[in-house]
Amino acid sequence: METQPSILVIDDEPDNFDVVETLLDGENYQLHYAPSGQQAIARLNSFQPDVILLDVMMPNLDGMEVCRRIKADPQWQSVPIIMVTALTAKEDLARCIAAGADDFVSKPVNSVELRARVHSMLRIKQQYDNLQTLLQLQEDMVNMIVHDLRNPLASIVLSTEILKIAHLQPTQQQQKIDQIAIATQQLQTLIDSLLIMAKLESGKMVLNYTEIDLCAICISAVADFKEIAAQKHLTLISELPEPGGIVKIDVAIFRRVLDNLLSNAIKFSPANAQVTLKAEYIETGAKVQVMDLGTGIAQELKQTIFEKYEVGNVISEVSQLGLGLAFCKMAIEAHNGNITVEDNSPQGAIFTVFINQQ
């Protein structure tokens, strides 16, 4: 439900507030009143309106000075100010703009003009808020990408340095080589997911459908994650249909979906737990589930977790980039399917993918 835009009217004459309220009747705005500039500025510390209607002629602290003080504070600079003035000389209007006003209306105030100017300022404010949200999202994205890249890179660098030690035993050398290979795979998966998501969003990704045995692609995914699961002392098991069944999918993209789901299940599972990959053919196509015994997904996150950069339960030392599930959702929907999440028993989560065959 959308919130009502809020308008702060600053005027030393209460009757003028009643006039504004009448002129804006039916516009679904929340109107607030401050009888002086001092009270308005004090109120802004706890309340920020979407637009300010500011009378120029007020005792003690006139509208020009109020406007300057509001615009001098970075936290209030984005709030559009419409000066309400009886002044008509161009020099006076220029002073309003110089004080930081975004627009002005002349007294006596006309209803059509006031509505139009308020609507215009609200549109500008909404565009500014949208831009700030986007910038914050981009900043969060960069921070999370850096966080996710740092862990596998650190593993590669550390293992490489250890390999330089001449007296390492062959088994120790192989262990470090395996760690480098795993970290490299993690980096490759992250980069590929970013690139594929960009193509899916732009509509430039054309799926390359191929008939493949569902059992075979699941067996391949489990085999590739056996070593990663073993490092966390996890048991990775599969419950698969008999070989020979066919599903029509983009193999590379669907395999990446499986990789993301298995990787998440392993990351968020406690040591000595179990991760299960289950697949079956159903009347409409195929159903694949990844089940873990980790921390699970909070009820309020079960929808937003499929959005980009959304993170479920924050766990220290665990990659937090919210791209994996967003990628899975986009990829599965491109296959005319859908993905859901539900609670596992006694704990954990079950991610279910439905692939509908045309």
C-alpha positions, 0 to 999 in steps of 0.5 A, a space after each residue: 500500500 502506497 503512503 500518502 505524500 506529506 506536505 509541510 505548510 509553514 505560515 504564521 497565519 493559520 487561515 492560510 493553512 486552511 486555504 491551502 487545505 481547501 485548494 488541495 482537497 481531494 489530492 490525498 496528501 497528508 498536510 502538516 502545519 508549522 506556524 513559524 520557521 523555528 518550529 518547522 526547522 525543529 520539527 524536521 529533526 524527526 519528520 521529513 515531508 515530501 514537499 514544503 510550502 513556505 510563506 516568504 513574509 513571516 516575523 522573526 525568521 522570514 521565509 528566505 532565511 528558513 529556506 536557506 537554513 533548510 537547504 544548508 543541511 544535507 539531510 534536508 536538501 532533497 526536500 523541494 521547497 515551494 515559496 508562497 509569496 506576494 512579491 512579484 518583482 523579478 528581483 524578489 523571485 530571483 532572491 527566492 531561487 538564490 535562497 534555495 527554493 525549487 519553485 514558487 507560487 504567487 498570492 493569491 494562490 490559484 488552485 490549478 497552479 498550486 496543484 500543478 506545482 505540488 505535483 511537479 515537485 512530488 514527481 521530482 522528489 520521487 525521482 530523487 528518492 528512486 535514484 538514491 535507492 538505486 545508488 544505495 543498491 549499487 553500493 551494496 552490490 559492489 560491497 557484496 561482490 567484493 566480499 564474495 570475491 575476496 574469500 576464494 581469492 584469499 584461499 587461492 593466494 594462501 594455498 599458492 604461497 604454501 605450495 612454494 614451501 619445498 618440504 611439503 608432503 605429496 598429500 599436502 601438495 594435493 590438498 592445496 591444489 584441490 583447494 585452489 581448484 575449488 576456489 577457482 570454480 567458485 570465482 568462475 561460477 560467480 562471474 558466469 552468473 553475473 554475466 548470464 543474469 545480465 543477458 536474461 534481464 536484457 532479454 538477449 539470452 536465448 536458451 539452447 534447449 537440449 534433451 538430456 537425462 535428468 538423472 545424468 545431470 544430477 549425478 554430475 552435479 553431485 559428483 562435482 560437489 562431493 569434495 566441497 561437501 567433504 571439506 565441511 564434513 557434510 554427507 551429500 546424497 541423491 534420490 534420483 529417477 531411473 536413468 533413461 528419462 528425458 527432460 528438455 532444458 538449456 543444460 548449461 544454465 540448468 546445471 548452474 541452477 543446480 550448482 547454486 542451490 547445492 552451493 547454498 545448501 552446503 554453505 549454510 549447513 552445519 558440520 556433520 549434517 546432510 544435503 540431499 538432491 532429489 529429482 523426479 519426473 512429474 506429469 508437467 515435466 520435472 521436479 528437482 529439490 535441494 534439501 538441507 538441515 541448516 538455519 532455514 529461511 525466515 517466513 518474511 524472507 521467503 519471497 524477497 530472498 529471490 530478489 537480487 542482493 537480498 540476503 537471508 540469514 547473515 552468517 560470519 565467514 559465509 559468502 553473502 552475495 544475494 545473486 545465486 537465488 535471483 539467478 535461479 529464479 530468472 533462469 527457471 522462469 526462462 524455462 517456463 518453470 518456477 522455484 519455491 522455498 519451504 521449511 525442512 523438518 526438523 530444520 533447514 530449507 527445501 528449494 523446489 524447482 519445477 520445469 514445465 515441458 511445452 
